[in-house]
Amino acid sequence: MRRLYLVTRDLHLYAGLFVSPFILVFAVSVVYLVHGMARRPAPGASDPSRIVGDVIVPREVLQLQGRARVDALRPLLDQLDVTGEIDFVRHAAKEHRLIVPVRLPARDTIVTFDYEQHTAQIVSRAHGIGEASVYLHKMPGPHNADVRGNSSLVRLWHLAADATAYAVLFITLSGIYLWVVLRAERRAGLFLIAAGAATFWGLVYALAA
Amino acid sequence: MPSPRDTVFVWNRRIHYYLGLYFLFFTWLFAFTGLLLNHPRWEFAQFWPNRVQTVADHAIQPLAAGSDVERARALMLQLGISGEIQWPAQSPPPGSLAFQVTRPGLVLDVKANLDERRASVQRTQLNGWGVLHVLHTFTGVPAADPRHARDWIMTTIWALSMDAVAVGLAVMVLSSYIMWYRLRTKRIGGLAALVLGYLACGMFLWVLR
């Protein structure tokens, strides 16, 4: 029993310390999200841009959809030194353009391929720490599941976000165990659990019932 | 008689316990639903295909002149519904009023013909998994549309509770640093876990720009 306590205490400590910066990122971004403070405007005409010539977009890319199109575009973006998660691709057929938004936590880039002129215009905008944390908070998320995770960044972050959630669940359970075993703050703790449960279930009932 | 320094450390530990126990259910909700949102293909948690939709037609009383929000609230009062108002992207034709009322687990599409004094309400009821999903993201502040202000008191209370959980988690992280630093035998291992955590998290936020 003593050994279980010691192991649990160490795991609670080390897992908590390792995951603490991730918890801070999620906590800080909550405030941004709840108050609509991170609008993340798209790159526009006032942002730095460059045009690259001799960019050949294979015709078959235009026929593809979803993940297949995203995967086919990746070598072209590598050629242009543009890295990040490819978002929803738009094909403006009348203008012979393929518009590809590429996102990093702290940078958005829009690459516009003109497949008739064989050019690519690259417009980029940097974002602050708040927008970056909000972006990470929402990644990978429930939308565009077919396309999401097309960059190593988001695949890695997916693992990190899952690990943070599992670690938080473990830390709460081990925290309860440590609190029970230590017998410290027993009455105050029971009162706070009951108060927290009443607040939580009361709110959920009022919102959803 | 404990010194003021010891009193600070005792209260630091108590705050760590107290916040953890009070926010236990909130933390479980957001950690678990974070996993659900990042794994939209998990079969057991599907809710949209299992939704129940019904449509009802109602006779309504004339609405007094006022802003869209005021008229929507007056109509909701007549229909006996409550929730967060969402506006469609396009304005409805003159003589009509269209909006959506949402709350966790329930979406009501209201379309009123003010000239004919009729309103139809399409009710979309989600299952328990749907309620959990929406609780995670229910802030009442969606895209950058000035008409989308938070307008239901319960949304405001829920948003404030999200803020409180975020602040509570941040305080717990900071108090854990003090508790760890006081454990002399755990300083090196803890420092290694903390530095590794910050390096991993910092890579996503700062390095990958």
Boltz contact constraints between the chains, C-beta under 6 A:
constraints:
  - contact:
      token1: [A, 14]
      token2: [B, 193]
      max_distance: 6.0
  - contact:
      token1: [A, 16]
      token2: [B, 176]
      max_distance: 6.0
  - contact:
      token1: [A, 17]
      token2: [B, 190]
      max_distance: 6.0
  - contact:
      token1: [A, 17]
      token2: [B, 193]
      max_distance: 6.0
  - contact:
      token1: [A, 17]
      token2: [B, 194]
      max_distance: 6.0
  - contact:
      token1: [A, 18]
      token2: [B, 193]
      max_distance: 6.0
  - contact:
      token1: [A, 18]
      token2: [B, 196]
      max_distance: 6.0
  - contact:
      token1: [A, 18]
      token2: [B, 197]
      max_distance: 6.0
  - contact:
      token1: [A, 20]
      token2: [B, 173]
      max_distance: 6.0
  - contact:
      token1: [A, 20]
      token2: [B, 197]
      max_distance: 6.0
  - contact:
      token1: [A, 21]
      token2: [B, 197]
      max_distance: 6.0
  - contact:
      token1: [A, 21]
      token2: [B, 198]
      max_distance: 6.0
  - contact:
      token1: [A, 21]
      token2: [B, 201]
      max_distance: 6.0
  - contact:
      token1: [A, 22]
      token2: [B, 201]
      max_distance: 6.0
  - contact:
      token1: [A, 23]
      token2: [B, 169]
      max_distance: 6.0
  - contact:
      token1: [A, 23]
      token2: [B, 173]
      max_distance: 6.0
  - contact:
      token1: [A, 24]
      token2: [B, 173]
      max_distance: 6.0
  - contact:
      token1: [A, 27]
      token2: [B, 166]
      max_distance: 6.0
  - contact:
      token1: [A, 27]
      token2: [B, 169]
      max_distance: 6.0
  - contact:
      token1: [A, 27]
      token2: [B, 170]
      max_distance: 6.0
  - contact:
      token1: [A, 30]
      token2: [B, 162]
      max_distance: 6.0
  - contact:
      token1: [A, 30]
      token2: [B, 166]
      max_distance: 6.0
  - contact:
      token1: [A, 31]
      token2: [B, 166]
      max_distance: 6.0
  - contact:
      token1: [A, 34]
      token2: [B, 139]
      max_distance: 6.0
  - contact:
      token1: [A, 34]
      token2: [B, 159]
      max_distance: 6.0
  - contact:
      token1: [A, 34]
      token2: [B, 162]
      max_distance: 6.0
  - contact:
      token1: [A, 34]
      token2: [B, 163]
      max_distance: 6.0
  - contact:
      token1: [A, 36]
      token2: [B, 141]
      max_distance: 6.0
  - contact:
      token1: [A, 39]
      token2: [B, 144]
      max_distance: 6.0
  - contact:
      token1: [A, 104]
      token2: [B, 208]
      max_distance: 6.0
  - contact:
      token1: [A, 105]
      token2: [B, 204]
      max_distance: 6.0
  - contact:
      token1: [A, 106]
      token2: [B, 209]
      max_distance: 6.0
  - contact:
      token1: [A, 107]
      token2: [B, 209]
      max_distance: 6.0
  - contact:
      token1: [A, 132]
      token2: [B, 205]
      max_distance: 6.0
  - contact:
      token1: [A, 136]
      token2: [B, 204]
      max_distance: 6.0
  - contact:
      token1: [A, 140]
      token2: [B, 38]
      max_distance: 6.0
  - contact:
      token1: [A, 141]
      token2: [B, 37]
      max_distance: 6.0
  - contact:
      token1: [A, 142]
      token2: [B, 37]
      max_distance: 6.0
  - contact:
      token1: [A, 142]
      token2: [B, 40]
      max_distance: 6.0
  - contact:
      token1: [A, 145]
      token2: [B, 40]
      max_distance: 6.0
  - contact:
      token1: [A, 153]
      token2: [B, 208]
      max_distance: 6.0
  - contact:
      token1: [A, 157]
      token2: [B, 204]
      max_distance: 6.0
  - contact:
      token1: [A, 161]
      token2: [B, 38]
      max_distance: 6.0
  - contact:
      token1: [A, 165]
      token2: [B, 31]
      max_distance: 6.0
  - contact:
      token1: [A, 165]
      token2: [B, 34]
      max_distance: 6.0
  - contact:
      token1: [A, 165]
      token2: [B, 35]
      max_distance: 6.0
  - contact:
      token1: [A, 168]
      token2: [B, 31]
      max_distance: 6.0
  - contact:
      token1: [A, 169]
      token2: [B, 31]
      max_distance: 6.0
  - contact:
      token1: [A, 172]
      token2: [B, 27]
      max_distance: 6.0
  - contact:
      token1: [A, 175]
      token2: [B, 20]
      max_distance: 6.0
  - contact:
      token1: [A, 185]
      token2: [B, 17]
      max_distance: 6.0
  - contact:
      token1: [A, 189]
      token2: [B, 21]
      max_distance: 6.0
  - contact:
      token1: [A, 192]
      token2: [B, 18]
      max_distance: 6.0
  - contact:
      token1: [A, 192]
      token2: [B, 21]
      max_distance: 6.0
  - contact:
      token1: [A, 192]
      token2: [B, 22]
      max_distance: 6.0
  - contact:
      token1: [A, 193]
      token2: [B, 21]
      max_distance: 6.0
  - contact:
      token1: [A, 196]
      token2: [B, 22]
      max_distance: 6.0
  - contact:
      token1: [A, 196]
      token2: [B, 24]
      max_distance: 6.0
  - contact:
      token1: [A, 196]
      token2: [B, 25]
      max_distance: 6.0
  - contact:
      token1: [A, 197]
      token2: [B, 25]
      max_distance: 6.0
  - contact:
      token1: [A, 200]
      token2: [B, 25]
      max_distance: 6.0
  - contact:
      token1: [A, 200]
      token2: [B, 26]
      max_distance: 6.0
  - contact:
      token1: [A, 206]
      token2: [B, 154]
      max_distance: 6.0
  - contact:
      token1: [A, 207]
      token2: [B, 103]
      max_distance: 6.0
  - contact:
      token1: [A, 207]
      token2: [B, 104]
      max_distance: 6.0
  - contact:
      token1: [A, 207]
      token2: [B, 154]
      max_distance: 6.0
  - contact:
      token1: [A, 208]
      token2: [B, 104]
      max_distance: 6.0
  - contact:
      token1: [A, 208]
      token2: [B, 105]
      max_distance: 6.0
  - contact:
      token1: [A, 208]
      token2: [B, 131]
      max_distance: 6.0
